[in-house]
Amino acid sequence: MNILLFLIPISLVMIGAAALLFAWAVKHGQFDDLDTPAIDILRDDDVPAPQPPREKAGDDAD
């Protein structure tokens, strides 16, 4: 029964820390846009690298 005197304050501190972290995340805009980051990974924004110029076929015979 004495363990409850130890565990209840620890659980209250953990709940308080979680509430503070949640308030910090909301204040800093972590939940403002939940859809766009999930779609960004599917977009293909990479521009293909330019192709190096081809050598002429007759240059290898030298």
All heavy atoms as a GROMACS GRO file, in nm:
protein
  473
    1MET      N    1   0.082  -0.120   0.000
    1MET     CA    2   0.000   0.000   0.000
    1MET      C    3   0.086   0.126   0.000
    1MET      O    4   0.045   0.229  -0.049
    1MET     CB    5  -0.092  -0.005   0.122
    1MET     CG    6  -0.205   0.091   0.116
    1MET     SD    7  -0.315   0.043  -0.016
    1MET     CE    8  -0.445   0.155   0.009
    2ASN      N    9   0.206   0.112   0.056
    2ASN     CA   10   0.295   0.227   0.058
    2ASN      C   11   0.345   0.264  -0.081
    2ASN      O   12   0.387   0.377  -0.103
    2ASN     CB   13   0.413   0.200   0.151
    2ASN     CG   14   0.370   0.199   0.296
    2ASN    OD1   15   0.270   0.262   0.330
    2ASN    ND2   16   0.445   0.130   0.381
    3ILE      N   17   0.339   0.168  -0.172
    3ILE     CA   18   0.386   0.197  -0.308
    3ILE      C   19   0.298   0.301  -0.375
    3ILE      O   20   0.346   0.376  -0.461
    3ILE     CB   21   0.393   0.065  -0.390
    3ILE    CG1   22   0.471   0.087  -0.518
    3ILE    CG2   23   0.256   0.012  -0.417
    3ILE    CD1   24   0.615   0.110  -0.498
    4LEU      N   25   0.171   0.308  -0.338
    4LEU     CA   26   0.082   0.409  -0.395
    4LEU      C   27   0.127   0.550  -0.359
    4LEU      O   28   0.111   0.643  -0.438
    4LEU     CB   29  -0.061   0.386  -0.350
    4LEU     CG   30  -0.129   0.263  -0.406
    4LEU    CD1   31  -0.269   0.249  -0.347
    4LEU    CD2   32  -0.135   0.270  -0.556
    5LEU      N   33   0.184   0.566  -0.242
    5LEU     CA   34   0.234   0.698  -0.202
    5LEU      C   35   0.353   0.739  -0.289
    5LEU      O   36   0.384   0.857  -0.300
    5LEU     CB   37   0.273   0.697  -0.054
    5LEU     CG   38   0.160   0.669   0.043
    5LEU    CD1   39   0.213   0.657   0.185
    5LEU    CD2   40   0.056   0.779   0.034
    6PHE      N   41   0.418   0.644  -0.351
    6PHE     CA   42   0.531   0.672  -0.439
    6PHE      C   43   0.486   0.687  -0.584
    6PHE      O   44   0.533   0.774  -0.657
    6PHE     CB   45   0.633   0.559  -0.424
    6PHE     CG   46   0.754   0.576  -0.509
    6PHE    CD1   47   0.847   0.674  -0.481
    6PHE    CD2   48   0.776   0.493  -0.619
    6PHE    CE1   49   0.959   0.689  -0.560
    6PHE    CE2   50   0.886   0.508  -0.699
    6PHE     CZ   51   0.978   0.607  -0.668
    7LEU      N   52   0.394   0.603  -0.626
    7LEU     CA   53   0.353   0.600  -0.767
    7LEU      C   54   0.256   0.713  -0.806
    7LEU      O   55   0.260   0.761  -0.918
    7LEU     CB   56   0.290   0.466  -0.801
    7LEU     CG   57   0.386   0.348  -0.802
    7LEU    CD1   58   0.312   0.220  -0.832
    7LEU    CD2   59   0.497   0.370  -0.902
    8ILE      N   60   0.170   0.754  -0.717
    8ILE     CA   61   0.073   0.860  -0.751
    8ILE      C   62   0.143   0.992  -0.781
    8ILE      O   63   0.114   1.055  -0.884
    8ILE     CB   64  -0.034   0.873  -0.641
    8ILE    CG1   65  -0.125   0.751  -0.645
    8ILE    CG2   66  -0.116   1.000  -0.658
    8ILE    CD1   67  -0.227   0.745  -0.533
    9PRO      N   68   0.237   1.039  -0.698
    9PRO     CA   69   0.307   1.164  -0.737
    9PRO      C   70   0.387   1.150  -0.865
    9PRO      O   71   0.391   1.245  -0.946
    9PRO     CB   72   0.400   1.190  -0.618
    9PRO     CG   73   0.341   1.118  -0.506
    9PRO     CD   74   0.273   0.998  -0.564
   10ILE      N   75   0.447   1.035  -0.889
   10ILE     CA   76   0.522   1.016  -1.014
   10ILE      C   77   0.428   1.022  -1.134
   10ILE      O   78   0.458   1.084  -1.236
   10ILE     CB   79   0.600   0.883  -1.011
   10ILE    CG1   80   0.715   0.896  -0.912
   10ILE    CG2   81   0.650   0.844  -1.148
   10ILE    CD1   82   0.793   0.770  -0.893
   11SER      N   83   0.312   0.961  -1.122
   11SER     CA   84   0.217   0.965  -1.234
   11SER      C   85   0.164   1.106  -1.257
   11SER      O   86   0.145   1.148  -1.371
   11SER     CB   87   0.103   0.867  -1.211
   11SER     OG   88   0.028   0.906  -1.099
   12LEU      N   89   0.144   1.182  -1.151
   12LEU     CA   90   0.099   1.321  -1.167
   12LEU      C   91   0.207   1.406  -1.235
   12LEU      O   92   0.176   1.491  -1.320
   12LEU     CB   93   0.060   1.380  -1.031
   12LEU     CG   94  -0.066   1.321  -0.968
   12LEU    CD1   95  -0.088   1.378  -0.829
   12LEU    CD2   96  -0.186   1.346  -1.056
   13VAL      N   97   0.332   1.382  -1.202
   13VAL     CA   98   0.441   1.456  -1.267
   13VAL      C   99   0.447   1.418  -1.414
   13VAL      O  100   0.466   1.505  -1.501
   13VAL     CB  101   0.575   1.427  -1.195
   13VAL    CG1  102   0.692   1.478  -1.276
   13VAL    CG2  103   0.575   1.491  -1.057
   14MET      N  104   0.432   1.291  -1.447
   14MET     CA  105   0.436   1.248  -1.587
   14MET      C  106   0.319   1.306  -1.666
   14MET      O  107   0.335   1.346  -1.782
   14MET     CB  108   0.439   1.096  -1.595
   14MET     CG  109   0.568   1.037  -1.544
   14MET     SD  110   0.571   0.859  -1.547
   14MET     CE  111   0.585   0.831  -1.722
   15ILE      N  112   0.201   1.312  -1.607
   15ILE     CA  113   0.085   1.372  -1.674
   15ILE      C  114   0.109   1.522  -1.696
   15ILE      O  115   0.078   1.575  -1.804
   15ILE     CB  116  -0.044   1.346  -1.593
   15ILE    CG1  117  -0.082   1.199  -1.600
   15ILE    CG2  118  -0.157   1.434  -1.642
   15ILE    CD1  119  -0.194   1.160  -1.506
   16GLY      N  120   0.166   1.588  -1.598
   16GLY     CA  121   0.197   1.729  -1.613
   16GLY      C  122   0.299   1.754  -1.723
   16GLY      O  123   0.285   1.847  -1.802
   17ALA      N  124   0.402   1.668  -1.732
   17ALA     CA  125   0.503   1.682  -1.837
   17ALA      C  126   0.441   1.658  -1.974
   17ALA      O  127   0.471   1.730  -2.070
   17ALA     CB  128   0.617   1.584  -1.812
   18ALA      N  129   0.353   1.560  -1.985
   18ALA     CA  130   0.287   1.533  -2.113
   18ALA      C  131   0.198   1.650  -2.154
   18ALA      O  132   0.194   1.688  -2.272
   18ALA     CB  133   0.207   1.404  -2.106
   19ALA      N  134   0.128   1.710  -2.059
   19ALA     CA  135   0.043   1.825  -2.089
   19ALA      C  136   0.127   1.943  -2.135
   19ALA      O  137   0.089   2.015  -2.228
   19ALA     CB  138  -0.042   1.860  -1.968
   20LEU      N  139   0.242   1.964  -2.071
   20LEU     CA  140   0.330   2.074  -2.112
   20LEU      C  141   0.386   2.050  -2.252
   20LEU      O  142   0.394   2.143  -2.333
   20LEU     CB  143   0.443   2.092  -2.011
   20LEU     CG  144   0.403   2.153  -1.877
   20LEU    CD1  145   0.521   2.153  -1.781
   20LEU    CD2  146   0.349   2.292  -1.896
   21LEU      N  147   0.426   1.929  -2.283
   21LEU     CA  148   0.476   1.898  -2.416
   21LEU      C  149   0.368   1.916  -2.523
   21LEU      O  150   0.395   1.967  -2.632
   21LEU     CB  151   0.531   1.755  -2.422
   21LEU     CG  152   0.666   1.735  -2.355
   21LEU    CD1  153   0.703   1.588  -2.354
   21LEU    CD2  154   0.772   1.815  -2.428
   22PHE      N  155   0.247   1.875  -2.490
   22PHE     CA  156   0.137   1.892  -2.584
   22PHE      C  157   0.108   2.041  -2.606
   22PHE      O  158   0.089   2.085  -2.721
   22PHE     CB  159   0.012   1.820  -2.535
   22PHE     CG  160  -0.105   1.834  -2.626
   22PHE    CD1  161  -0.109   1.766  -2.747
   22PHE    CD2  162  -0.212   1.917  -2.593
   22PHE    CE1  163  -0.217   1.780  -2.833
   22PHE    CE2  164  -0.319   1.932  -2.678
   22PHE     CZ  165  -0.322   1.863  -2.798
   23ALA      N  166   0.107   2.120  -2.500
   23ALA     CA  167   0.082   2.264  -2.514
   23ALA      C  168   0.194   2.329  -2.595
   23ALA      O  169   0.168   2.416  -2.677
   23ALA     CB  170   0.071   2.328  -2.375
   24TRP      N  171   0.318   2.285  -2.574
   24TRP     CA  172   0.430   2.341  -2.650
   24TRP      C  173   0.416   2.308  -2.799
   24TRP      O  174   0.439   2.394  -2.885
   24TRP     CB  175   0.561   2.284  -2.597
   24TRP     CG  176   0.679   2.329  -2.676
   24TRP    CD1  177   0.748   2.445  -2.662
   24TRP    CD2  178   0.740   2.258  -2.785
   24TRP    NE1  179   0.848   2.450  -2.754
   24TRP    CE2  180   0.847   2.339  -2.830
   24TRP    CE3  181   0.715   2.137  -2.846
   24TRP    CZ2  182   0.927   2.298  -2.937
   24TRP    CZ3  183   0.795   2.098  -2.951
   24TRP    CH2  184   0.900   2.178  -2.996
   25ALA      N  185   0.376   2.184  -2.829
   25ALA     CA  186   0.361   2.143  -2.968
   25ALA      C  187   0.249   2.220  -3.038
   25ALA      O  188   0.263   2.261  -3.153
   25ALA     CB  189   0.336   1.993  -2.977
   26VAL      N  190   0.139   2.242  -2.969
   26VAL     CA  191   0.028   2.318  -3.027
   26VAL      C  192   0.069   2.463  -3.048
   26VAL      O  193   0.041   2.522  -3.152
   26VAL     CB  194  -0.097   2.308  -2.937
   26VAL    CG1  195  -0.203   2.406  -2.982
   26VAL    CG2  196  -0.151   2.166  -2.939
   27LYS      N  197   0.141   2.519  -2.953
   27LYS     CA  198   0.183   2.659  -2.962
   27LYS      C  199   0.280   2.682  -3.077
   27LYS      O  200   0.279   2.786  -3.140
   27LYS     CB  201   0.246   2.702  -2.831
   27LYS     CG  202   0.283   2.848  -2.826
   27LYS     CD  203   0.338   2.886  -2.692
   27LYS     CE  204   0.376   3.035  -2.690
   27LYS     NZ  205   0.432   3.073  -2.560
   28HIS      N  206   0.363   2.584  -3.108
   28HIS     CA  207   0.463   2.598  -3.213
   28HIS      C  208   0.415   2.546  -3.348
   28HIS      O  209   0.496   2.530  -3.439
   28HIS     CB  210   0.594   2.530  -3.172
   28HIS     CG  211   0.668   2.608  -3.069
   28HIS    ND1  212   0.645   2.594  -2.935
   28HIS    CD2  213   0.763   2.704  -3.081
   28HIS    CE1  214   0.722   2.676  -2.869
   28HIS    NE2  215   0.796   2.744  -2.954
   29GLY      N  216   0.287   2.516  -3.361
   29GLY     CA  217   0.230   2.483  -3.491
   29GLY      C  218   0.257   2.343  -3.542
   29GLY      O  219   0.254   2.320  -3.663
   30GLN      N  220   0.281   2.249  -3.454
   30GLN     CA  221   0.307   2.113  -3.497
   30GLN      C  222   0.183   2.045  -3.555
   30GLN      O  223   0.195   1.949  -3.629
   30GLN     CB  224   0.359   2.029  -3.380
   30GLN     CG  225   0.492   2.075  -3.328
   30GLN     CD  226   0.601   2.053  -3.430
   30GLN    OE1  227   0.609   1.948  -3.491
   30GLN    NE2  228   0.684   2.153  -3.449
   31PHE      N  229   0.064   2.095  -3.523
   31PHE     CA  230  -0.060   2.033  -3.570
   31PHE      C  231  -0.134   2.122  -3.668
   31PHE      O  232  -0.251   2.099  -3.696
   31PHE     CB  233  -0.150   2.000  -3.451
   31PHE     CG  234  -0.085   1.908  -3.352
   31PHE    CD1  235  -0.042   1.956  -3.230
   31PHE    CD2  236  -0.067   1.774  -3.381
   31PHE    CE1  237   0.018   1.872  -3.139
   31PHE    CE2  238  -0.007   1.690  -3.291
   31PHE     CZ  239   0.036   1.739  -3.169
   32ASP      N  240  -0.069   2.224  -3.723
   32ASP     CA  241  -0.137   2.316  -3.813
   32ASP      C  242  -0.170   2.251  -3.947
   32ASP      O  243  -0.279   2.268  -3.998
   32ASP     CB  244  -0.052   2.439  -3.838
   32ASP     CG  245  -0.050   2.532  -3.719
   32ASP    OD1  246  -0.132   2.512  -3.628
   32ASP    OD2  247   0.034   2.623  -3.717
   33ASP      N  248  -0.077   2.179  -4.005
   33ASP     CA  249  -0.099   2.118  -4.136
   33ASP      C  250  -0.065   1.969  -4.127
   33ASP      O  251   0.051   1.932  -4.130
   33ASP     CB  252  -0.011   2.186  -4.240
   33ASP     CG  253  -0.037   2.135  -4.379
   33ASP    OD1  254  -0.140   2.069  -4.400
   33ASP    OD2  255   0.046   2.163  -4.469
   34LEU      N  256  -0.168   1.888  -4.119
   34LEU     CA  257  -0.145   1.745  -4.103
   34LEU      C  258  -0.150   1.670  -4.235
   34LEU      O  259  -0.109   1.554  -4.243
   34LEU     CB  260  -0.249   1.686  -4.007
   34LEU     CG  261  -0.244   1.741  -3.865
   34LEU    CD1  262  -0.356   1.679  -3.783
   34LEU    CD2  263  -0.110   1.714  -3.801
   35ASP      N  264  -0.200   1.733  -4.343
   35ASP     CA  265  -0.218   1.663  -4.469
   35ASP      C  266  -0.099   1.679  -4.564
   35ASP      O  267  -0.060   1.584  -4.630
   35ASP     CB  268  -0.343   1.713  -4.540
   35ASP     CG  269  -0.469   1.681  -4.462
   35ASP    OD1  270  -0.468   1.578  -4.391
   35ASP    OD2  271  -0.565   1.756  -4.471
   36THR      N  272  -0.042   1.795  -4.574
   36THR     CA  273   0.062   1.822  -4.673
   36THR      C  274   0.189   1.738  -4.652
   36THR      O  275   0.242   1.684  -4.750
   36THR     CB  276   0.096   1.971  -4.674
   36THR    OG1  277  -0.022   2.045  -4.701
   36THR    CG2  278   0.198   2.002  -4.782
   37PRO      N  279   0.242   1.722  -4.532
   37PRO     CA  280   0.362   1.640  -4.519
   37PRO      C  281   0.342   1.495  -4.563
   37PRO      O  282   0.436   1.433  -4.615
   37PRO     CB  283   0.395   1.647  -4.369
   37PRO     CG  284   0.333   1.773  -4.324
   37PRO     CD  285   0.209   1.789  -4.406
   38ALA      N  286   0.223   1.443  -4.550
   38ALA     CA  287   0.198   1.305  -4.595
   38ALA      C  288   0.198   1.295  -4.746
   38ALA      O  289   0.234   1.193  -4.804
   38ALA     CB  290   0.065   1.256  -4.538
   39ILE      N  291   0.157   1.402  -4.814
   39ILE     CA  292   0.152   1.402  -4.960
   39ILE      C  293   0.287   1.438  -5.021
   39ILE      O  294   0.320   1.392  -5.130
   39ILE     CB  295   0.042   1.502  -5.007
   39ILE    CG1  296  -0.094   1.453  -4.961
   39ILE    CG2  297   0.043   1.518  -5.157
   39ILE    CD1  298  -0.205   1.552  -4.983
   40ASP      N  299   0.368   1.517  -4.950
   40ASP     CA  300   0.497   1.561  -5.003
   40ASP      C  301   0.587   1.444  -5.040
   40ASP      O  302   0.666   1.453  -5.134
   40ASP     CB  303   0.569   1.650  -4.902
   40ASP     CG  304   0.512   1.790  -4.901
   40ASP    OD1  305   0.439   1.825  -4.996
   40ASP    OD2  306   0.542   1.864  -4.804
   41ILE      N  307   0.581   1.336  -4.968
   41ILE     CA  308   0.669   1.223  -4.995
   41ILE      C  309   0.631   1.155  -5.127
   41ILE      O  310   0.715   1.090  -5.191
   41ILE     CB  311   0.667   1.124  -4.878
   41ILE    CG1  312   0.788   1.033  -4.885
   41ILE    CG2  313   0.537   1.045  -4.875
   41ILE    CD1  314   0.811   0.954  -4.761
   42LEU      N  315   0.508   1.172  -5.172
   42LEU     CA  316   0.463   1.109  -5.296
   42LEU      C  317   0.493   1.193  -5.420
   42LEU      O  318   0.488   1.142  -5.531
   42LEU     CB  319   0.313   1.083  -5.290
   42LEU     CG  320   0.269   0.990  -5.177
   42LEU    CD1  321   0.118   0.981  -5.173
   42LEU    CD2  322   0.330   0.854  -5.195
   43ARG      N  323   0.524   1.320  -5.400
   43ARG     CA  324   0.554   1.408  -5.513
   43ARG      C  325   0.694   1.381  -5.566
   43ARG      O  326   0.786   1.351  -5.491
   43ARG     CB  327   0.544   1.554  -5.471
   43ARG     CG  328   0.405   1.595  -5.436
   43ARG     CD  329   0.401   1.742  -5.406
   43ARG     NE  330   0.267   1.779  -5.363
   43ARG     CZ  331   0.240   1.888  -5.296
   43ARG    NH1  332   0.336   1.971  -5.266
   43ARG    NH2  333   0.118   1.914  -5.259
   44ASP      N  334   0.708   1.395  -5.697
   44ASP     CA  335   0.837   1.376  -5.760
   44ASP      C  336   0.890   1.511  -5.802
   44ASP      O  337   0.864   1.557  -5.912
   44ASP     CB  338   0.824   1.283  -5.880
   44ASP     CG  339   0.957   1.244  -5.937
   44ASP    OD1  340   1.058   1.253  -5.865
   44ASP    OD2  341   0.961   1.202  -6.054
   45ASP      N  342   0.960   1.577  -5.711
   45ASP     CA  343   1.010   1.710  -5.740
   45ASP      C  344   1.152   1.707  -5.794
   45ASP      O  345   1.207   1.812  -5.828
   45ASP     CB  346   1.008   1.796  -5.613
   45ASP     CG  347   0.866   1.824  -5.568
   45ASP    OD1  348   0.777   1.820  -5.652
   45ASP    OD2  349   0.847   1.852  -5.448
   46ASP      N  350   1.213   1.592  -5.800
   46ASP     CA  351   1.350   1.585  -5.846
   46ASP      C  352   1.358   1.614  -5.995
   46ASP      O  353   1.284   1.559  -6.076
   46ASP     CB  354   1.408   1.447  -5.821
   46ASP     CG  355   1.418   1.418  -5.673
   46ASP    OD1  356   1.425   1.514  -5.596
   46ASP    OD2  357   1.418   1.299  -5.636
   47VAL      N  358   1.448   1.700  -6.030
   47VAL     CA  359   1.473   1.731  -6.171
   47VAL      C  360   1.583   1.635  -6.218
   47VAL      O  361   1.686   1.620  -6.153
   47VAL     CB  362   1.518   1.877  -6.185
   47VAL    CG1  363   1.553   1.909  -6.328
   47VAL    CG2  364   1.412   1.971  -6.132
   48PRO      N  365   1.560   1.568  -6.331
   48PRO     CA  366   1.663   1.474  -6.376
   48PRO      C  367   1.793   1.546  -6.409
   48PRO      O  368   1.794   1.658  -6.458
   48PRO     CB  369   1.602   1.411  -6.501
   48PRO     CG  370   1.489   1.497  -6.539
   48PRO     CD  371   1.445   1.573  -6.418
   49ALA      N  372   1.904   1.481  -6.380
   49ALA     CA  373   2.034   1.540  -6.405
   49ALA      C  374   2.056   1.552  -6.556
   49ALA      O  375   2.010   1.468  -6.633
   49ALA     CB  376   2.142   1.453  -6.343
   50PRO      N  377   2.124   1.658  -6.598
   50PRO     CA  378   2.148   1.673  -6.742
   50PRO      C  379   2.239   1.561  -6.793
   50PRO      O  380   2.331   1.517  -6.725
   50PRO     CB  381   2.215   1.810  -6.753
   50PRO     CG  382   2.266   1.840  -6.617
   50PRO     CD  383   2.181   1.767  -6.519
   51GLN      N  384   2.208   1.515  -6.914
   51GLN     CA  385   2.287   1.407  -6.975
   51GLN      C  386   2.420   1.462  -7.025
   51GLN      O  387   2.425   1.571  -7.083
   51GLN     CB  388   2.210   1.347  -7.094
   51GLN     CG  389   2.080   1.282  -7.054
   51GLN     CD  390   2.101   1.153  -6.975
   51GLN    OE1  391   2.200   1.085  -6.996
   51GLN    NE2  392   2.010   1.123  -6.885
   52PRO      N  393   2.528   1.391  -7.003
   52PRO     CA  394   2.656   1.437  -7.058
   52PRO      C  395   2.652   1.427  -7.210
   52PRO      O  396   2.585   1.340  -7.267
   52PRO     CB  397   2.757   1.340  -6.998
   52PRO     CG  398   2.679   1.221  -6.958
   52PRO     CD  399   2.541   1.268  -6.928
   53PRO      N  400   2.725   1.516  -7.277
   53PRO     CA  401   2.722   1.512  -7.425
   53PRO      C  402   2.781   1.381  -7.475
   53PRO      O  403   2.878   1.328  -7.420
   53PRO     CB  404   2.806   1.633  -7.466
   53PRO     CG  405   2.886   1.668  -7.345
   53PRO     CD  406   2.811   1.621  -7.226
   54ARG      N  407   2.716   1.328  -7.578
   54ARG     CA  408   2.764   1.202  -7.636
   54ARG      C  409   2.888   1.227  -7.721
   54ARG      O  410   2.899   1.329  -7.789
   54ARG     CB  411   2.656   1.139  -7.722
   54ARG     CG  412   2.542   1.086  -7.643
   54ARG     CD  413   2.449   1.014  -7.734
   54ARG     NE  414   2.346   0.947  -7.654
   54ARG     CZ  415   2.254   0.871  -7.705
   54ARG    NH1  416   2.249   0.851  -7.834
   54ARG    NH2  417   2.164   0.814  -7.628
   55GLU      N  418   2.979   1.132  -7.715
   55GLU     CA  419   3.097   1.142  -7.800
   55GLU      C  420   3.062   1.090  -7.938
   55GLU      O  421   2.976   1.005  -7.955
   55GLU     CB  422   3.210   1.059  -7.741
   55GLU     CG  423   3.255   1.111  -7.607
   55GLU     CD  424   3.370   1.027  -7.551
   55GLU    OE1  425   3.428   0.948  -7.628
   55GLU    OE2  426   3.397   1.040  -7.432
   56LYS      N  427   3.128   1.141  -8.037
   56LYS     CA  428   3.103   1.096  -8.173
   56LYS      C  429   3.157   0.954  -8.189
   56LYS      O  430   3.256   0.916  -8.127
   56LYS     CB  431   3.169   1.188  -8.272
   56LYS     CG  432   3.111   1.328  -8.270
   56LYS     CD  433   3.180   1.416  -8.370
   56LYS     CE  434   3.123   1.557  -8.365
   56LYS     NZ  435   3.195   1.646  -8.456
   57ALA      N  436   3.095   0.879  -8.275
   57ALA     CA  437   3.134   0.739  -8.296
   57ALA      C  438   3.273   0.728  -8.357
   57ALA      O  439   3.347   0.635  -8.330
   57ALA     CB  440   3.033   0.670  -8.386
   58GLY      N  441   3.317   0.824  -8.434
   58GLY     CA  442   3.446   0.817  -8.499
   58GLY      C  443   3.562   0.856  -8.408
   58GLY      O  444   3.678   0.834  -8.441
   59ASP      N  445   3.538   0.910  -8.289
   59ASP     CA  446   3.646   0.952  -8.200
   59ASP      C  447   3.719   0.833  -8.139
   59ASP      O  448   3.835   0.844  -8.099
   59ASP     CB  449   3.591   1.040  -8.089
   59ASP     CG  450   3.546   1.175  -8.143
   59ASP    OD1  451   3.584   1.208  -8.255
   59ASP    OD2  452   3.474   1.246  -8.069
   60ASP      N  453   3.657   0.716  -8.126
   60ASP     CA  454   3.720   0.600  -8.064
   60ASP      C  455   3.823   0.535  -8.156
   60ASP      O  456   3.910   0.463  -8.110
   60ASP     CB  457   3.613   0.496  -8.029
   60ASP     CG  458   3.521   0.549  -7.920
   60ASP    OD1  459   3.564   0.640  -7.845
   60ASP    OD2  460   3.407   0.500  -7.910
   61ALA      N  461   3.821   0.559  -8.284
   61ALA     CA  462   3.909   0.492  -8.379
   61ALA      C  463   4.051   0.550  -8.378
   61ALA      O  464   4.142   0.489  -8.428
   61ALA     CB  465   3.852   0.503  -8.520
   62ASP      N  466   4.073   0.663  -8.314
   62ASP     CA  467   4.208   0.724  -8.315
   62ASP      C  468   4.302   0.645  -8.236
   62ASP      O  469   4.366   0.596  -8.183
   62ASP     CB  470   4.202   0.867  -8.262
   62ASP     CG  471   4.127   0.958  -8.358
   62ASP    OD1  472   4.117   0.927  -8.477
   62ASP    OD2  473   4.079   1.062  -8.308
   0.00000   0.00000   0.00000
